[in-house]
């Protein structure tokens, strides 16, 4: 089975700050990490490879420093890594991102399965997975929480729903987005870390993937972030302390005092 995993380098959510002048996320001095949901997608790809055989290729679109996320993925079991990087990709929204990734994947060649995290923690749109499937004209299943079986070019899996789960069958090639319930990501091994240091990462530019310049980056985006800001605190605030029962009593007393 030839599996492609889409990953994204994102700012660590524990230290996100906004730049009041540019109305954008401030990345200076903020650690970058692999999107946590993508780590679950990577783990599932490696597990499938170990059980059924095949290869795992990890791909990301981003600046040159995103290479560190790719090496992280290789240390956890990926076989090959592809960095899609070009100044022409800057400012891309999810529409332009899916176009760029689709062109890059077509350049890579045939595949059986694409795995993505359900969403990125910096944008939270959950649009890249389904958008990429649409671009590639392949079946798509969201919120996969368990891949049960693989046989006769079919995957049987469980899709997480609000009130339980659905059992779904999908023919390959296909794309899945996964939730964190699907597995517990492994810790990189020493052997994996050594491999990650030595591996040669393929870098693809806009010219390499033969992309239409008008479909890339800000020019190819159908949406644009005009402003981003932290909401101003509103009204008086009160912090209750103690056990849950004590906090409830304090809250009830406060409400009664207002009636």
KEROGU-351676 format. One record per residue (C-alpha): x, y, z; residue in one letter. Coordinates in Angstrom, 1 decimal, padded with zeros to 4 digits, m for minus. Layout:
N
{c1=X | c2=Y | c3=Z | resn=A}
...
***
This chain:
259
{c1=000.0 | c2=000.0 | c3=000.0 | resn=X}
{c1=001.4 | c2=003.4 | c3=m001.0 | resn=X}
{c1=000.3 | c2=006.0 | c3=001.6 | resn=X}
{c1=000.7 | c2=009.7 | c3=001.5 | resn=X}
{c1=000.4 | c2=011.7 | c3=004.7 | resn=X}
{c1=m000.3 | c2=015.5 | c3=004.6 | resn=X}
{c1=001.2 | c2=017.4 | c3=007.5 | resn=X}
{c1=001.5 | c2=021.0 | c3=008.5 | resn=X}
{c1=004.0 | c2=022.9 | c3=010.6 | resn=X}
{c1=002.0 | c2=025.1 | c3=013.1 | resn=X}
{c1=002.8 | c2=027.4 | c3=016.0 | resn=X}
{c1=002.7 | c2=025.7 | c3=019.4 | resn=X}
{c1=m000.8 | c2=026.5 | c3=020.7 | resn=X}
{c1=000.5 | c2=027.0 | c3=024.2 | resn=X}
{c1=002.4 | c2=030.1 | c3=023.1 | resn=X}
{c1=000.3 | c2=031.8 | c3=020.4 | resn=X}
{c1=000.4 | c2=035.6 | c3=020.3 | resn=X}
{c1=m001.1 | c2=038.2 | c3=018.0 | resn=X}
{c1=000.8 | c2=041.0 | c3=016.4 | resn=X}
{c1=m001.4 | c2=044.2 | c3=016.9 | resn=X}
{c1=000.3 | c2=046.0 | c3=014.0 | resn=X}
{c1=000.0 | c2=043.4 | c3=011.3 | resn=X}
{c1=m003.2 | c2=041.6 | c3=012.7 | resn=X}
{c1=m001.5 | c2=038.3 | c3=012.1 | resn=X}
{c1=m000.1 | c2=035.5 | c3=014.3 | resn=X}
{c1=003.3 | c2=036.4 | c3=015.7 | resn=X}
{c1=005.7 | c2=033.5 | c3=015.0 | resn=X}
{c1=008.9 | c2=035.2 | c3=016.3 | resn=X}
{c1=010.1 | c2=033.3 | c3=019.3 | resn=X}
{c1=007.2 | c2=030.8 | c3=019.1 | resn=X}
{c1=008.1 | c2=027.1 | c3=018.7 | resn=X}
{c1=006.8 | c2=025.4 | c3=015.6 | resn=X}
{c1=005.5 | c2=021.8 | c3=015.9 | resn=X}
{c1=003.7 | c2=019.3 | c3=013.7 | resn=X}
{c1=000.0 | c2=019.8 | c3=013.7 | resn=X}
{c1=m001.2 | c2=017.4 | c3=016.5 | resn=X}
{c1=m004.0 | c2=015.8 | c3=014.4 | resn=X}
{c1=m001.5 | c2=015.2 | c3=011.6 | resn=X}
{c1=000.7 | c2=013.2 | c3=014.0 | resn=X}
{c1=m002.2 | c2=010.8 | c3=014.5 | resn=X}
{c1=m002.6 | c2=010.5 | c3=010.7 | resn=X}
{c1=001.1 | c2=009.7 | c3=010.4 | resn=X}
{c1=000.9 | c2=007.0 | c3=013.1 | resn=X}
{c1=m002.0 | c2=005.4 | c3=011.4 | resn=X}
{c1=m000.1 | c2=005.3 | c3=008.1 | resn=X}
{c1=002.9 | c2=003.7 | c3=009.7 | resn=X}
{c1=000.7 | c2=001.1 | c3=011.4 | resn=X}
{c1=m000.9 | c2=000.2 | c3=008.1 | resn=X}
{c1=002.5 | c2=m000.1 | c3=006.5 | resn=X}
{c1=003.7 | c2=m002.4 | c3=009.3 | resn=X}
{c1=000.6 | c2=m004.6 | c3=009.0 | resn=X}
{c1=000.1 | c2=m004.7 | c3=005.2 | resn=X}
{c1=003.4 | c2=m003.6 | c3=003.7 | resn=X}
{c1=004.1 | c2=m000.6 | c3=001.5 | resn=X}
{c1=005.6 | c2=002.9 | c3=001.9 | resn=X}
{c1=004.7 | c2=006.1 | c3=003.7 | resn=X}
{c1=005.5 | c2=009.4 | c3=002.0 | resn=X}
{c1=004.9 | c2=012.6 | c3=004.1 | resn=X}
{c1=004.3 | c2=015.9 | c3=002.4 | resn=X}
{c1=004.0 | c2=019.5 | c3=003.6 | resn=X}
{c1=003.5 | c2=022.9 | c3=001.9 | resn=X}
{c1=005.4 | c2=025.6 | c3=003.7 | resn=X}
{c1=008.7 | c2=027.6 | c3=004.0 | resn=X}
{c1=012.1 | c2=025.9 | c3=004.1 | resn=X}
{c1=012.0 | c2=025.6 | c3=007.9 | resn=X}
{c1=009.1 | c2=023.2 | c3=007.6 | resn=X}
{c1=011.7 | c2=020.6 | c3=006.7 | resn=X}
{c1=012.1 | c2=020.0 | c3=010.5 | resn=X}
{c1=008.6 | c2=018.8 | c3=010.6 | resn=X}
{c1=009.3 | c2=016.4 | c3=007.8 | resn=X}
{c1=012.3 | c2=015.0 | c3=009.5 | resn=X}
{c1=010.3 | c2=014.6 | c3=012.6 | resn=X}
{c1=007.8 | c2=012.5 | c3=010.6 | resn=X}
{c1=010.6 | c2=010.3 | c3=009.2 | resn=X}
{c1=011.9 | c2=009.7 | c3=012.7 | resn=X}
{c1=008.4 | c2=008.3 | c3=013.5 | resn=X}
{c1=008.4 | c2=005.9 | c3=010.6 | resn=X}
{c1=007.8 | c2=007.7 | c3=007.3 | resn=X}
{c1=009.9 | c2=006.5 | c3=004.4 | resn=X}
{c1=010.1 | c2=009.5 | c3=002.2 | resn=X}
{c1=009.5 | c2=013.3 | c3=002.6 | resn=X}
{c1=008.4 | c2=016.0 | c3=000.2 | resn=X}
{c1=008.6 | c2=019.7 | c3=000.9 | resn=X}
{c1=006.4 | c2=021.9 | c3=m001.4 | resn=X}
{c1=008.0 | c2=025.3 | c3=m001.0 | resn=X}
{c1=008.0 | c2=028.5 | c3=m003.1 | resn=X}
{c1=007.4 | c2=032.2 | c3=m002.4 | resn=X}
{c1=004.6 | c2=031.9 | c3=m004.9 | resn=X}
{c1=002.6 | c2=029.8 | c3=m002.3 | resn=X}
{c1=002.7 | c2=032.6 | c3=000.3 | resn=X}
{c1=m000.7 | c2=033.8 | c3=001.5 | resn=X}
{c1=m002.6 | c2=030.8 | c3=000.3 | resn=X}
{c1=m006.0 | c2=030.1 | c3=001.8 | resn=X}
{c1=m007.5 | c2=026.5 | c3=001.9 | resn=X}
{c1=m008.6 | c2=026.8 | c3=m001.8 | resn=X}
{c1=m005.2 | c2=027.6 | c3=m003.1 | resn=X}
{c1=m003.5 | c2=025.2 | c3=m000.6 | resn=X}
{c1=m005.6 | c2=022.2 | c3=m001.9 | resn=X}
{c1=m004.7 | c2=023.1 | c3=m005.5 | resn=X}
{c1=m001.0 | c2=023.3 | c3=m004.7 | resn=X}
{c1=m001.0 | c2=020.0 | c3=m002.7 | resn=X}
{c1=m003.1 | c2=018.3 | c3=m005.4 | resn=X}
{c1=m000.6 | c2=019.3 | c3=m008.1 | resn=X}
{c1=002.3 | c2=018.1 | c3=m006.0 | resn=X}
{c1=000.7 | c2=014.8 | c3=m005.3 | resn=X}
{c1=000.0 | c2=014.3 | c3=m009.0 | resn=X}
{c1=003.7 | c2=015.0 | c3=m009.5 | resn=X}
{c1=004.7 | c2=012.4 | c3=m006.9 | resn=X}
{c1=002.7 | c2=009.7 | c3=m008.7 | resn=X}
{c1=000.3 | c2=006.9 | c3=m007.9 | resn=X}
{c1=m001.0 | c2=006.3 | c3=m004.4 | resn=X}
{c1=m003.5 | c2=004.1 | c3=m002.6 | resn=X}
{c1=m004.4 | c2=006.2 | c3=000.4 | resn=X}
{c1=m004.0 | c2=009.8 | c3=001.6 | resn=X}
{c1=m004.3 | c2=010.5 | c3=005.3 | resn=X}
{c1=m004.7 | c2=013.9 | c3=006.9 | resn=X}
{c1=m005.5 | c2=015.2 | c3=010.4 | resn=X}
{c1=m009.1 | c2=016.3 | c3=010.8 | resn=X}
{c1=m008.0 | c2=020.0 | c3=010.9 | resn=X}
{c1=m005.0 | c2=022.3 | c3=011.7 | resn=X}
{c1=m004.9 | c2=023.9 | c3=015.1 | resn=X}
{c1=m003.9 | c2=027.3 | c3=013.7 | resn=X}
{c1=m006.8 | c2=027.6 | c3=011.2 | resn=X}
{c1=m009.4 | c2=025.1 | c3=012.4 | resn=X}
{c1=m011.2 | c2=025.1 | c3=009.1 | resn=X}
{c1=m011.1 | c2=021.3 | c3=008.4 | resn=X}
{c1=m011.3 | c2=022.2 | c3=004.7 | resn=X}
{c1=m008.0 | c2=021.0 | c3=003.3 | resn=X}
{c1=m008.8 | c2=017.2 | c3=003.6 | resn=X}
{c1=m012.1 | c2=017.2 | c3=001.7 | resn=X}
{c1=m010.9 | c2=019.9 | c3=m000.7 | resn=X}
{c1=m007.9 | c2=017.9 | c3=m001.6 | resn=X}
{c1=m010.1 | c2=014.8 | c3=m002.2 | resn=X}
{c1=m012.3 | c2=016.9 | c3=m004.5 | resn=X}
{c1=m009.3 | c2=018.2 | c3=m006.4 | resn=X}
{c1=m008.0 | c2=014.6 | c3=m006.9 | resn=X}
{c1=m011.5 | c2=013.2 | c3=m007.7 | resn=X}
{c1=m011.3 | c2=010.4 | c3=m005.1 | resn=X}
{c1=m013.6 | c2=009.2 | c3=m002.3 | resn=X}
{c1=m013.4 | c2=010.9 | c3=001.0 | resn=X}
{c1=m014.3 | c2=009.9 | c3=004.6 | resn=X}
{c1=m014.0 | c2=012.4 | c3=007.5 | resn=X}
{c1=m013.4 | c2=011.8 | c3=011.2 | resn=X}
{c1=m012.0 | c2=008.2 | c3=010.9 | resn=X}
{c1=m011.6 | c2=006.9 | c3=014.4 | resn=X}
{c1=m010.6 | c2=003.3 | c3=013.5 | resn=X}
{c1=m009.5 | c2=001.5 | c3=010.4 | resn=X}
{c1=m010.8 | c2=m002.0 | c3=011.0 | resn=X}
{c1=m009.8 | c2=m004.1 | c3=007.9 | resn=X}
{c1=m008.1 | c2=m003.8 | c3=004.5 | resn=X}
{c1=m008.8 | c2=m006.4 | c3=001.9 | resn=X}
{c1=m009.6 | c2=m006.5 | c3=m001.9 | resn=X}
{c1=m008.6 | c2=m002.8 | c3=m002.3 | resn=X}
{c1=m011.3 | c2=m001.8 | c3=000.3 | resn=X}
{c1=m011.0 | c2=m000.2 | c3=003.7 | resn=X}
{c1=m013.6 | c2=m000.8 | c3=006.4 | resn=X}
{c1=m013.5 | c2=001.8 | c3=009.0 | resn=X}
{c1=m015.4 | c2=003.6 | c3=011.8 | resn=X}
{c1=m016.4 | c2=007.3 | c3=011.3 | resn=X}
{c1=m016.9 | c2=009.3 | c3=014.5 | resn=X}
{c1=m020.3 | c2=010.9 | c3=014.9 | resn=X}
{c1=m021.9 | c2=013.1 | c3=017.6 | resn=X}
{c1=m023.9 | c2=010.2 | c3=018.9 | resn=X}
{c1=m021.6 | c2=007.3 | c3=018.2 | resn=X}
{c1=m020.0 | c2=006.0 | c3=015.0 | resn=X}
{c1=m020.8 | c2=004.8 | c3=011.5 | resn=X}
{c1=m019.3 | c2=001.8 | c3=009.9 | resn=X}
{c1=m018.1 | c2=002.7 | c3=006.4 | resn=X}
{c1=m016.5 | c2=000.9 | c3=003.5 | resn=X}
{c1=m014.5 | c2=002.9 | c3=000.9 | resn=X}
{c1=m012.7 | c2=001.8 | c3=m002.2 | resn=X}
{c1=m009.1 | c2=002.9 | c3=m002.8 | resn=X}
{c1=m007.6 | c2=005.2 | c3=m003.8 | resn=X}
{c1=m009.2 | c2=007.4 | c3=m001.2 | resn=X}
{c1=m008.6 | c2=010.1 | c3=001.4 | resn=X}
{c1=m009.4 | c2=010.0 | c3=005.1 | resn=X}
{c1=m009.2 | c2=012.6 | c3=007.8 | resn=X}
{c1=m008.6 | c2=011.2 | c3=011.2 | resn=X}
{c1=m009.4 | c2=012.1 | c3=014.8 | resn=X}
{c1=m007.2 | c2=011.7 | c3=017.8 | resn=X}
{c1=m009.2 | c2=008.7 | c3=019.1 | resn=X}
{c1=m007.7 | c2=006.6 | c3=016.3 | resn=X}
{c1=m004.4 | c2=005.9 | c3=018.0 | resn=X}
{c1=m001.6 | c2=007.0 | c3=020.3 | resn=X}
{c1=001.4 | c2=008.3 | c3=018.3 | resn=X}
{c1=004.7 | c2=006.6 | c3=019.0 | resn=X}
{c1=007.8 | c2=008.3 | c3=020.3 | resn=X}
{c1=010.7 | c2=008.5 | c3=017.7 | resn=X}
{c1=013.2 | c2=005.7 | c3=018.0 | resn=X}
{c1=017.0 | c2=006.3 | c3=018.0 | resn=X}
{c1=017.2 | c2=004.5 | c3=014.7 | resn=X}
{c1=014.4 | c2=006.7 | c3=013.3 | resn=X}
{c1=016.2 | c2=009.8 | c3=014.5 | resn=X}
{c1=019.4 | c2=008.8 | c3=012.8 | resn=X}
{c1=017.5 | c2=008.1 | c3=009.5 | resn=X}
{c1=015.7 | c2=011.5 | c3=009.7 | resn=X}
{c1=019.1 | c2=013.3 | c3=009.9 | resn=X}
{c1=020.4 | c2=011.6 | c3=006.8 | resn=X}
{c1=017.4 | c2=011.4 | c3=004.6 | resn=X}
{c1=017.3 | c2=013.5 | c3=001.4 | resn=X}
{c1=014.1 | c2=015.6 | c3=001.3 | resn=X}
{c1=012.6 | c2=016.3 | c3=m002.2 | resn=X}
{c1=011.7 | c2=019.9 | c3=m002.6 | resn=X}
{c1=009.1 | c2=020.9 | c3=m005.2 | resn=X}
{c1=008.6 | c2=024.5 | c3=m006.5 | resn=X}
{c1=005.7 | c2=026.0 | c3=m008.4 | resn=X}
{c1=007.6 | c2=025.3 | c3=m011.6 | resn=X}
{c1=008.3 | c2=021.7 | c3=m010.6 | resn=X}
{c1=004.6 | c2=020.9 | c3=m010.1 | resn=X}
{c1=003.6 | c2=022.8 | c3=m013.3 | resn=X}
{c1=001.1 | c2=024.9 | c3=m011.4 | resn=X}
{c1=m000.9 | c2=027.8 | c3=m012.8 | resn=X}
{c1=000.5 | c2=031.0 | c3=m011.3 | resn=X}
{c1=m003.0 | c2=032.5 | c3=m011.0 | resn=X}
{c1=m004.1 | c2=029.6 | c3=m008.8 | resn=X}
{c1=m001.3 | c2=029.9 | c3=m006.2 | resn=X}
{c1=m000.8 | c2=031.9 | c3=m003.0 | resn=X}
{c1=m002.7 | c2=035.1 | c3=m002.4 | resn=X}
{c1=m003.6 | c2=035.5 | c3=m006.1 | resn=X}
{c1=m005.2 | c2=032.1 | c3=m006.2 | resn=X}
{c1=m007.1 | c2=032.5 | c3=m002.9 | resn=X}
{c1=m010.8 | c2=033.1 | c3=m002.8 | resn=X}
{c1=m010.8 | c2=034.3 | c3=000.8 | resn=X}
{c1=m008.5 | c2=036.7 | c3=002.7 | resn=X}
{c1=m008.1 | c2=037.4 | c3=006.4 | resn=X}
{c1=m008.7 | c2=041.1 | c3=006.8 | resn=X}
{c1=m008.2 | c2=041.3 | c3=010.5 | resn=X}
{c1=m007.4 | c2=039.0 | c3=013.5 | resn=X}
{c1=m007.6 | c2=040.2 | c3=017.1 | resn=X}
{c1=m008.1 | c2=039.1 | c3=020.7 | resn=X}
{c1=m011.5 | c2=040.0 | c3=022.0 | resn=X}
{c1=m011.6 | c2=042.8 | c3=024.6 | resn=X}
{c1=m012.6 | c2=041.7 | c3=028.1 | resn=X}
{c1=m016.3 | c2=042.6 | c3=028.8 | resn=X}
{c1=m018.0 | c2=043.2 | c3=032.1 | resn=X}
{c1=m016.9 | c2=042.3 | c3=035.6 | resn=X}
{c1=m015.3 | c2=039.0 | c3=036.2 | resn=X}
{c1=m015.1 | c2=036.9 | c3=039.3 | resn=X}
{c1=m013.0 | c2=033.8 | c3=040.0 | resn=X}
{c1=m014.3 | c2=031.1 | c3=042.3 | resn=X}
{c1=m011.9 | c2=028.8 | c3=044.2 | resn=X}
{c1=m012.1 | c2=025.6 | c3=046.2 | resn=X}
{c1=m013.7 | c2=022.3 | c3=045.3 | resn=X}
{c1=m016.4 | c2=021.9 | c3=042.7 | resn=X}
{c1=m019.1 | c2=021.9 | c3=045.3 | resn=X}
{c1=m017.7 | c2=025.0 | c3=047.0 | resn=X}
{c1=m017.5 | c2=026.8 | c3=043.7 | resn=X}
{c1=m021.2 | c2=025.9 | c3=042.9 | resn=X}
{c1=m022.2 | c2=027.3 | c3=046.4 | resn=X}
{c1=m020.3 | c2=030.5 | c3=045.7 | resn=X}
{c1=m021.9 | c2=030.9 | c3=042.3 | resn=X}
{c1=m025.4 | c2=030.2 | c3=043.6 | resn=X}
{c1=m024.9 | c2=032.8 | c3=046.4 | resn=X}
{c1=m023.7 | c2=035.3 | c3=043.9 | resn=X}
{c1=m026.7 | c2=034.8 | c3=041.6 | resn=X}
{c1=m029.1 | c2=035.0 | c3=044.6 | resn=X}
{c1=m027.5 | c2=038.3 | c3=045.6 | resn=X}
{c1=m028.2 | c2=039.7 | c3=042.1 | resn=X}
{c1=m031.9 | c2=038.7 | c3=042.2 | resn=X}
***
